[in-house]
Amino acid sequence: MAQPARKPLNTYHHGDLRDALVHAALREAEQGGPEAISLKALAKKLGVSQPAPYRHFADREALLSAVTAEAFRQFSAMLREQIGKQHHWVLRYQCSPHHVNDAFYPVIGQLDLPIDAGAHTAFPLLHTNLPEFSKQNWQQVITNTAAGTHAAADGFAPPTNQGMRDFIVAVGETTANECLEARQLVRVIDATFENKMMPVSSWTVPEASGNFCSKGGRFGTHSTNENMTPIYYGRVLFVAYFNAGIRALDVRDPFNPKEIAYFIPPVTAKTDKRCVGRGADERCKIAVQTNNVEVDDRGYIYIVDRANTGLHILELAGPARRVANFPTNSTN
């Protein structure tokens, strides 16, 4: 008499328990991070006995490894989909599943940029006071309704006054010489509502102010300072602009960033050439390329050049200095 076929040990009689555990754990991680994952709680949620998950995973760490692998698989699938949409781009992403899990879960907010824009540097401007909007108060009855809806969806109540907002300054990276690509510039994004971010302003150096497209090298943004010293934070932001040097922006009103100072290093004997074209069509020009900028807690500004022009140490002077928050006994 033929024996009935035995079910594999790793099969759940109401479906695939292993797969159900992994995906349920992923959902828990999305809400509360890896710490929220519990085999006991997952068994209860899936309606199985507490010993059942241990037929598939020796312990919690084994489940976390499977969850990480699944997160990596989903992330890779997403990347392949994006590459398929933009097949003329080459994208290589190298990281461990652990890093993918940390970076991918949970995503609080996301703002997708078009193909002609970038975000090389993201600098937060949090709790920015906006005197222009300080009288804009939400009516209490509306606020209560909005607060309940917003808190349920996003986990926190919205502001009741428009006079304080959170912003992110996103700066694209220029990569091509002599303007042979879309202009990369400074973009200011209102991130007060993190899952509904929106651009509110942008800023660029006017090309005609220095005929920068014909000067050689790259023209456009690259990066900002990263130190949040109280001397400059929320007041002055420095942007490296390649052949347009370093630019100081007054960002006290993120809806209207304004340039208050700039410095373009002079070419030196060591400044390297920058070329476009190939073979007989190649042409080269010597041009400064201010690449990175940083500030220290004394207010000094440091800029470095990717074309071997060197390091410059600067300080603000005149009206621009008064925009910053220097101690009262500071010079200039």
SULZILIN-V720101 format. One line per field, one symbol per residue. ss: DSSP state (@ for helix, = for strand, . for the rest). Layout:
# SULZILIN-V720101
ss: ???
This chain:
# SULZILIN-V720101
ss: ...........=..=.@@@@@@@@@@@@@@@@.@@@..@@@@@@@@.....@@@@....@@@@@@@@@@@@@@@@@@@@@@@@@@...........@@@@@@@@................=========.@@@...=..@@@@@@@@@@@@@@@......=..========.....=........=====...@@@.======...@@@..@@@...=======...........=======...=====...@@@.======.........====..@@@.====...======.....=====.....====...@@@@@@.........
